[in-house]
Amino acid sequence: MHSNLDRVKNKILNKELAIGTAVTLANPVIPEIYSNCGFDFIWIDTEHSPIDVINLDLIIMTIRNTGMAPFVRVPGADPLQLKKVLDMGPAGIIFPQLRNIEEIKYAVSCCKYPPDGIRGYGPRRPVNYGIMNYNEYSKLSDSEPWIIIQIENIDVVNNLKEVLKIKGVDSVAVGPSDLSFSIGFPNNITHPDVLKAFDYIGKICRESNVPLGIPIGTADVEDVKLWLKRGVSWIQGDGDGSHILSGGMNSYNIIKKAYEEVKNKS
């Protein structure tokens, strides 16, 4: 059984963009539907959503079986909670709200087995429930899951060169809104000082050859282009909630418009 991380890595290796969307609702049918859309990965949000571990397990299983890569954003670097998530076999773990190098190193250690970290041993899905032998899995666990650090604090930006040298940091993603708060311009992601930070992050990631990703709340064409110019390798755009909202509003407006046209002619 595979986490399908190679699908994302191969896109990046071939200088193509890996494209994903987000799941925030506790229903594995949603990523099953998304598998028909062409997405390479699904960003499963457990930081701000009510998804519990049982539903998370089902969602990860569904995503893996559809050929997409499951990336899980966890609430934080809690080794007791992380063990459960890691043993479900995600392709990536996304850490939000880390504020300095020490916190980032600790987050990485939570995902690695001794002597490199403090992760407890007890994999389930990653070893295909016992079919994969220890030596094979030991090699696999060195490279999977991807450990993704979300840049949401100006102190991390200022120390980004050192952050990207940390063994085990595989990719980083910008958290635009929270980073703008940290810089002092809440939710003003077009402020010159905020854009300057975005430019710097893109520059350092390119120089360090570390893939840069971005979650975009609304997949606006110009917003996507803005990040492509900064060299992002993967983009998560929109998600289940926004897709349902926009689709529902569109259906309502079509029916309402037709009704008004017929009504006015009668």
N, C-alpha and C positions, 0 to 999 in steps of 0.2 A: 504494500500500500504506500502511496506517495502523497506528500503534502502539496505537490505541484508547484513548489517554489522554483523549480527549474524553468517553468513557463515564464515567470517574471524575469529571472536572471538571464535567460536566453534572449528575451526581448532587449534587455539593456545591453547585453554583449553584442548584439547585432545593431546597436544604436537605434533601436526602435523604442517607442513609448509604451510602457505597460499601463493599461487603463483599468480602473476598478470603480466600484461604487460602495456604498455603506449599508449595513444592516443594523437597525436599532430596535426592531420589533422581534419579540420572542416567538418566531415561527419559521421552521426550516423550509417551508414551502416557498418563502420569499427568495432565498438564494437559488432554489431550484428554478424558479421563473427567470431569475437574472442570468442563468446559464445559457439561455437562448439569445442573449443580447450581445455576446462577444466579449464580455469582460474577462480580464486576465486574473483578477483577484477581487476579493470582497473584504472590506474593512469592517470588522465586527466591533461595534462600540460597546464595551462594558464599563466605560468610565462614566458616561452620562445617561445610559439606558438602564431599564429594569431587567435586562437579560440575566437570568440566574445560571448556575453551573450546569444544571440538567439540560436546559434549552441550549446553552452554549455548546454542549457536547453534541447535540443533535444537529445544530447549525454547522459546526465544523465538519461533522461526518458528511452532511449533504454537500457542502462546498467541495470537499476533497473528491467525492464520488462524481461530481459534475466536471472535473478537470480544472477548476479554478483553484487559486491559492487562498487559503483563509489567513488573513492577518487579524490578530486580536489586539485591540487597544485595551489594556488593563487599567484599573484605577491607580495602581502604584506598584512599588517594588516590595510587595509583601510575600516573602518566600512560602508561607503556608498556603496562600491562595494561588500563587504562581505554580506550585507543584501540580495542582489539579489541572490547570489550563495547559501546561506543558505536556502533560501525559495524555492530553486529548489529541495531540499531533497538529498544532497550528503550523503554518508556513512562516509566520512572523509574529513577533511580540512587539507591540508599540508601547513605549513608556512615556506618559505625559508628565508635565510639571516637575521635571528634574532640574535642580537649580545650580549644581556645581559638579566638578569632576568626581568628588568623593561619592555623591549620590549616584552618578552614572556608573562608576565602577562597581558599586554595590548592586545596582540593578542587573548589570551583566553577570555578576557572580551568582545571582539567584537563578540564572538560566544555565549555568555550567556545572558539571559534575566535578567533584574533587579530583585532582588538586587545584584545578583552575577556578572552582567556585564552591557553592554550598548547597547545590541542588540535591535533594534526596532521590534515590534510585527507585523507580517503580513504574516504568513506561508501560502503556497499554496499547493504544492504537499505533504509536510510532514503531513498535516492534511486531506489528500485525498480530497482536495478542499472543506472542510467544514463538511465532514461526521464524522470525529473524533472530540470528544468534547474537551473542553479546558483542563479539569483535566487530561484526558488520554494523551493529547499531552504534557502537562506540565511535566509529569513524563518521557515521552519519550525524551524530549529535554534535560533532565539532563544527558542522556547517549549517545545521538546521535546529531550531528555527532561526530565521534572521532576527537579529536584535536591532530594533529601530528606535532611535532616540528622537523624541519630538522636541524641537527647539522652541521654547515658549518663555524664555527668560533672557534678558540682555546679558547677564553674567555668563551664560553659556555661549552666547554669540561672541563675547569678548575673549573667551578661552577656546574658541572652536578648533583652532589648530591642534591644541593638546587633546581635546575631546576626540577628534578623529584619529588620533594615534592610539587610543585605548583599544587593546586587543579584545575583540568580541563585538565591537560596534560595527555593524554591517551596513547600515544605512541611517540617514536622518530625515526627518520630515519637519517642515515649518508648521508651527501653530500660529497663524497670522494674528488672530484676535488677541490671544493671551500675550503674544509677544508685543503687540502694540500697547497693551496695558502696562507691561513691564517697562517699556521705553518711556511711557508717560503720556501717550496719546490714545486713550481707550477707544478701541474699535475704529480708529482712524487709520486704516491700513494703506491709505494713499498719502499720508503725511510724508514729507521729504525725509525726515529722520527714520521713519519706519521703512521706507523704500530703500534707503541707504543700507539698513541692516539686511534687507532681503538680498540686495546686490552683493554684499560682503559674503553672506552665507553661500550664495551660488558660486562665487569666485573661489572660496576656500574648498568647497566640495569638489569642484572641477580639478583644482590643483592637487587635492589629496586622492582623487579617483574614488571617491565615496559617493554612491548613488543618493541623489536628493529627491525626496518626494514631497507632495503637497496635497492636503485635503481641501477641496473647494466645495463650499456649501451649496453654491449654485453654479452649474457648469456654463458660465457665460463665456462666449467665444473670446472676447477681449481679455478677460481674466485668465483664461487658459493660455493665450498667447503671451501674456505678461510673464507667466511662470516658465513657459517654454524658452523664452529669451534668457532666463536665468539658469537654464540647463537642467531642469528637472528630468528625472528618468522615469518617474511614475506619478500618476495623478489619480486621486480618488475624487470623483465628482458626484455631487448630489447623494441621494440615499432613498431608502424605502419611504420615509415620511414625506419628503418633498416630492417624490414621484407620485405618490397617492394623492397628495394635495393638488399638484398641478394637473394630473389626469382627471381628478374629480371636478375641479373648477372648469377645465376645458369641456368636459361632457355637459356640465350644467349650462355653460354659456352657449354651446351649440344648440341644445334643446330650447333654451330660453329665447335665443335669437330666432329660431324657426317658428316658435310659438308667436312671438311678437309680429313677425312678418305675415303669417297667416291671419292673425287676429286683425291686423290693420287693413287687410284686403277684404275682410268679410263685412 
